C-alpha cells in the first residue's frame, strides 16, 4: 500500500525576464507518496549505480501559500511575480524530499540542493492523472533520477 504522508519541495524553472536568466521558484507540498529506489546497471562490463524516484501527488495534497496548479504551457507565459502564485510540473524541474527553505528564487536549484546535503532529483517524466476518476484516485505522477 502506498501512503501519501511525505512533504516535498518542488522547484519550478521560469525565465526571469528582468534578469534575463532562468530561476527556480520553490513550492512546498504535503501529503505526497514518495518511493525511492537504488539499483546497479551493467553496460558492456561496467557497473554503475542508479537511483530513481516515483512520486504521486494526490489532488487533495496541501500546497503551501495557497498556490494553485497550472499546466506548464500557461506557467511559462507568466511573469515571475504571477508564477510565484502557482506551481506546475515540467520535465527537468527539480524535486527533493522534505521542506527545504530557500530565499526564493534561486538560480541553480540542483547545485544549491546538492551543496546543502540533500538528494535532489531531476524530473524525467510526469503524467497528469487528475482528469478522471474520483478525488480518491486523482493525482500527478512524477518520475525522476
Long-range contacts (C-beta under 8 A, 24 or more apart in sequence): 2-33, 2-35, 2-56, 3-33, 4-31, 4-32, 4-33, 4-56, 4-58, 4-61, 5-31, 5-32, 5-33, 6-30, 6-31, 6-32, 6-33, 6-34, 6-97, 7-32, 7-97, 7-98, 7-99, 8-32, 8-34, 8-55, 8-57, 8-95, 8-96, 8-97, 8-98, 9-95, 9-96, 9-98, 9-99, 9-100, 10-87, 10-89, 10-93, 10-94, 10-95, 11-93, 11-94, 11-95, 11-96, 11-106, 11-109, 12-75, 12-83, 12-87, 12-88, 12-90, 12-93, 13-90, 13-92, 13-93, 13-109, 14-75, 14-76, 14-78, 14-80, 14-83, 14-105, 15-76, 16-80, 16-105, 17-79, 17-80, 18-80, 21-107, 22-107, 23-80, 23-105, 23-106, 23-107, 24-93, 24-94, 24-104, 24-105, 24-106, 24-107, 24-108, 24-109, 25-80, 25-83, 25-84, 25-87, 25-104, 25-105, 26-100, 26-102, 26-104, 26-105, 26-106, 26-109, 27-63, 27-64, 27-65, 27-67, 27-87, 28-63, 28-64, 28-65, 28-99, 29-57, 29-61, 29-62, 29-63, 29-64, 29-87, 30-61, 30-62, 30-63, 30-64, 31-58, 31-60, 31-61, 31-62, 32-56, 32-57, 32-58, 32-61, 33-57, 33-58, 34-97, 36-97, 50-145, 51-119, 51-121, 51-145, 52-143, 52-144, 52-145, 53-95, 53-121, 53-142, 53-143, 53-144, 53-145, 54-141, 54-142, 54-143, 55-95, 55-141, 55-142, 55-143, 55-144, 56-139, 56-140, 56-141, 56-142, 57-139, 57-140, 57-142, 58-138, 58-139, 59-130, 59-135, 59-138, 59-139, 59-140, 60-135, 63-87, 69-140, 71-128, 80-105, 89-123, 89-126, 89-128, 89-140, 89-142, 90-123, 90-126, 91-123, 91-124, 91-125, 91-126, 92-122, 92-123, 93-122, 93-123, 94-120, 94-121, 94-122, 94-123, 95-120, 95-121, 95-123, 95-142, 95-144, 96-120, 96-121, 121-145
